[in-house]
Amino acid sequence: MSDEQVIMQLISQGGSARSNSIEAIRKARERDLKASELLMQKAHDDLVKAHNLQTKLLQKEVNGQGKAPTLLMVHAQDHLMNAMTVNDLAKEIIAILSSKEIKDDL
């Protein structure tokens, strides 16, 4: 797989993880915690795939085979970092929404 293909996969996996995390929050708001949990698992799986792709690029760079950063690579990194942040926040929001004390007040 070329570097450009890896970069496009990073964008795709990051976007999917972010979307699943946001949808998981929505499902938690609807009190569908099973669906929320499944979406968070999908988001986690996407983030793991993206991390593995990122690691391959980093290993190439460490081994002297890296290329100069491109705008596309910066864009991919931005997508991935955004997805990771949204996922972290989704975990916290879902925990709040699913807590007994908060649930009764909604």
Residue pairs with C-beta under 8 A, 6 or more apart in sequence:
1 9
3 57
3 60
3 67
4 72
6 53
6 56
6 57
7 57
7 70
7 72
7 73
7 76
8 76
9 49
9 50
9 53
10 50
10 53
10 54
10 76
10 77
10 79
10 80
11 75
11 76
11 79
13 46
13 47
13 49
13 50
13 53
13 80
13 83
14 46
14 47
14 50
14 76
14 79
14 80
14 82
14 83
15 79
15 83
16 42
16 43
16 46
17 42
17 43
17 44
17 46
17 47
17 50
17 83
17 84
17 86
17 87
18 43
18 79
18 82
18 83
18 86
18 87
20 39
20 40
20 42
20 43
20 46
21 39
21 40
21 43
21 83
21 86
21 87
21 89
21 90
22 86
22 90
23 39
24 35
24 36
24 37
24 39
24 40
24 43
24 90
24 94
25 36
25 90
25 93
25 94
25 97
27 33
27 35
27 36
27 39
28 36
28 93
28 94
28 97
28 98
29 97
31 97
31 103
33 94
33 98
36 94
36 98
40 87
40 90
40 91
40 94
43 83
43 87
43 90
44 87
46 83
47 83
47 84
47 87
50 80
50 83
54 77
54 80
57 66
57 73
60 66
96 102
97 103
97 106
